[in-house]
């Protein structure tokens, strides 16, 4: 059986190796001049290849497609991914949050391990090979057009990624192929990205720990984070808490983002601390008081929002100003404009509708002998190795399709 895999990213590489191990004749097509370009930039160039979390703990980190991935995760959990790479000679390590990295701290280690495995399994690697069309007749796949040339195959695996980091080749080709053969596409949105806000803040580069962020829609809090880290950017906010929030709110109309700078303290506790400071040294300036709570650059922002003189003695603070100050500590409001563009997103949210894909083997329910895996599907998860693991588990599900049993 001759199978073509379109896309030399994480899911395509894994599918190619696993299919070849089953005795399938595999031809891998990649439009770039090298394989795994996106792998090379993941984890800031270190490649957070998977996570140690499995089962329900893994699925809790899936945002879209949780139920769909149940079978795929059960059959190829992160333990299997770890075993796969260790068998290829890659030494791995576990870091904070259960993130798994190569000991080398170099994403090339993962990419090169895949390339070696492809060569060992005699996968035909076609670089600089852009597939422009998949050929279907009577609802059955039969070939592709690549670099203007028609090639016949028995089955096709589309592993072209989403729309994020388009310089790596993820330009939505798979979504076009899917739509052209009758598949529905769930609207693509940016995910795991920063958020633009309306306010012009002089806080770019300021990083904060032990804060919370929340999102407000129609006057109600629709998302609230755990305590963690965030940072201010040139156009708004980013960092771990914000990246996570963006994936939950990218399909909602959000009016306000609320930052709680002191989630461990109640309004009453903050008020009590201010009153103690006033009693102990009422001549202390407001700016000095604020510095005991906040970084210097936030002090300036607080003074601006309070619309008072920062040199004001704290004994002169009115009740109204003290309440406003406590409100800023606990509910610092920003007006959300949008999640930053998909071109800079870590992953794509949306893709080929899961209603039209078999969760057992990732096969199309509309076209026989056609499979979709990885990020081109309408699945996405949080940061921490979960999205790469989804790429690998969907690739495995595809490779284990009954379609390929005859070649064992």
ABEGO torsion letter per residue (X at the ends): XBBBBBEABAAAAAAAAAAAAAGBBBBBBBABABBGAAAAABGGGAGBABBABBEAAAAAABABGAAAAAAAAAABBAAAAAAAAAAAGBBBBBBBGGBBBBAAGBAAAAAAAAAAAAAAAGBBBBBGBBBABBBBBGGBBAEBBBGGBBBBBABBBBAAEBABGAAAGBAGAAAAAAAAAGBBBBBBBBBGBBBBBABBBBABGBBBBGBBBBBBBGGBBABBBBBBBBBBBAAEBBEAAAAAAAAAAAABBBABBBBBABAABBAAAAAAAAAAAAAABAABBAAAAAAAABBAAAAAAAAAAAGBBAABBAAABBAAAAAAAAAAAABBBBBBABBBBAAABABBBEEBBAAABBAAAGBBAABBGBBBBEAABBBBBBBGGAAAAAAAAAAAAAAABAAAAAAX
